[in-house]
Amino acid sequence: MPGNETGMPGINIPAGLDTDGLPIGVQLYGSCGREDLLLKLPPVHATHVG
């Protein structure tokens, strides 16, 4: 069941490209009411993955 139907916040983060050059993403969900934690992830991800 999609997170938006359960009230869970979710975020998609780019994770690179596959061998055909198509984008790959990671979808993460957080606990209800904890959007703040998810919104901190993209800058951290960019720092470590590039």
MILUMMAR-980604 format. One record per residue (C-alpha): residue number from 1; x, y, z. Coordinates in nm, 2 decimals, decimal comma, padded with zeros to 4 digits. Layout:
<sites>
    nr       xx       yy       zz
   NUM        X        Y        Z
...
</sites>
This chain:
<sites>
    nr       xx       yy       zz
     1    00,00    00,00    00,00
     2    00,15    00,34   -00,09
     3    00,26    00,55    00,19
     4    00,04    00,84    00,10
     5   -00,26    00,62    00,17
     6   -00,14    00,53    00,51
     7   -00,03    00,88    00,61
     8    00,34    00,79    00,61
     9    00,57    01,05    00,46
    10    00,78    00,93    00,17
    11    01,07    01,07   -00,04
    12    01,24    00,97   -00,36
    13    01,61    01,02   -00,39
    14    01,81    00,99   -00,72
    15    02,07    00,70   -00,69
    16    02,25    00,71   -01,02
    17    02,21    00,56   -01,36
    18    02,17    00,20   -01,48
    19    02,38    00,06   -01,76
    20    02,15    00,20   -02,03
    21    02,17    00,55   -01,88
    22    01,83    00,54   -01,72
    23    01,78    00,70   -01,38
    24    01,76    00,48   -01,07
    25    01,59    00,61   -00,75
    26    01,55    00,50   -00,39
    27    01,21    00,55   -00,22
    28    01,21    00,58    00,15
    29    00,93    00,61    00,40
    30    00,93    00,75    00,75
    31    00,72    00,73    01,06
    32    00,40    00,93    01,07
    33    00,47    01,29    01,16
    34    00,84    01,26    01,10
    35    00,88    01,44    00,76
    36    01,16    01,63    00,92
    37    01,39    01,32    00,92
    38    01,32    01,25    00,55
    39    01,39    01,60    00,44
    40    01,74    01,58    00,59
    41    01,83    01,28    00,38
    42    01,89    01,42    00,02
    43    02,18    01,66    00,12
    44    02,34    01,37    00,33
    45    02,29    01,13    00,03
    46    02,45    01,38   -00,21
    47    02,75    01,43    00,01
    48    02,82    01,05    00,03
    49    02,71    00,94   -00,32
    50    02,77    01,25   -00,53
</sites>
